Amino acid sequence: MLREGGLVLWFVLVALSTAFVVFDIRSSPSHPVLKWAFVILVLFTGPFAAFLYVLGCREPLKDTHSMYVAALWRQVLGSTMHCAAGDGIGIIVGAALAQYWRLEPSVHLVLEYLLGFGFGWVFFQALAMRDMAGGSYLRSLGQTFLPEFVSMNLLMAGMVPAMALVRPYVLGGANPLAAGFWFVMSAALIAGFVFAFPVNWWLVARDLKHGMVTSPSPAEEEAEEGMPEMRGGASIAAKASVSLLTIAILALSIALTLNLARM
């Protein structure tokens, strides 16, 4: 059982990690949305997100950011981090409300999914990244629906069983007013990030989702007229297959978790 001492240590690490990222990222030429995503993620996952920030986003030398993040795995890191931050907020809020209201497990899962997908798609993806759709919010909603859907499915497929497995071993893990609950959410979000990484690789590699974006200088912004648009390079059959696969993985994850809860 993880008790007060372990929880205090974890939240000290979260506070130190958050202070480092918030201070350091101000000078980063990353897109503002990705800056906010890193800050949100580090608030929930502490040293895990801080490590990812240093490894995948923090330029080693001035004016080298776009070249540094050009590697595909760093692009995928940015994409997955954006997903985990946006969807994660909705999922965690849903989990907190469901525990506080003592909802049935099935209702609990539906609430988490709807809040996670809704916040991630409507605000964090479509609204925040509408420049990639030529500035049109409605067009952005259409372009980001599939990437958000498949990414959300696997993020939640990782988070749901992680919550169920970790919660019994953490003091106060089921009480949203206790520190233990937020530690459980941290562990779940890390698991969800790992689950969502492969499908984000597929999305970024086919130009269906943005990766780690560098904000252009004023001169570059005027010349390019905003951010590059996403074109998309996957067939309808491929998109359908990946969508069905993520639905099946999520369904299996939920089924296993519900069975575990009945044991």
ABEGO torsion letter per residue (X at the ends): XBBAAAAAAAAAAAAAAAAAAAAAAAABABBAAAAAAAAAAAAAAEAAAAAAAAAAABBABBGAAAAAAABAAAAAAAAAAAAAAAAAAAAAAAAAAAAAAGBBAAAAAAAAAAAAAAAAAAAAAAAAAAAAAGGBAAAAAAAAAAAAAAAAAAAAAAAAAAAAAAAAABBGAABAABAAAAAAAAAAAAAAAAAAAAAAAAAAAAGABBBBBBBBBAAAAAAAGEBBBBAEABBAAAAAAAAAAAAAAAAAAAAAAAAAAAX
